[in-house]
Amino acid sequence: MDNQKKNQIIRSGRKPKHDPAKHRYSISLNATENERFLSLFEKSEMKVMAHFITACIFEKTIKTVRIDMNAVEYHTRLTNLYGQFRAVGVNYNQIVKILYRNFSEKKAAAYLFKLEKETTELAELSRKIIDLTLEFQKKYLEKED
């Protein structure tokens, strides 16, 4: 049994690679080239700088992501506005019920007429918002081929 243990080679550690990268190269960049290189590396969102360099050398596709903060802010504000529109709709339904429950038919109709005027203004405003959103999408969010 001791002979069997001696014949077995106990291997520990990392398994050897089939094609290890043994060749190394060094480049020197001036300050402006280094800034440009680092900005390209950040845009690529790659984790390892060596992988980014080999991708650049061998013309592999490099993923770059550009986040337009104006578009993000516009989307956030538009989402908040949509929430406010929903709240107005809920309040609108509650007001109509309260008017008919607490006031006479004639008085409720007068208040509803005022409410209807405000609602038409709100509808016009929502149309303008939709038009501005479509214009924003055409100018800034559509991908250029």
QUIPE-V758833 format. One record per helix or strand of 3 or more residues. SS is the DSSP state (2 for helix, 1 for strand). FROM is the first residue (numbers start at 1). LEN is the number of residues. Records with the same first field share a line. If there is no record, write none. Layout:
SS = FROM-LEN ; FROM-LEN
//
This chain:
2 = 2-6 ; 31-14 ; 49-9 ; 69-34 ; 105-37
//
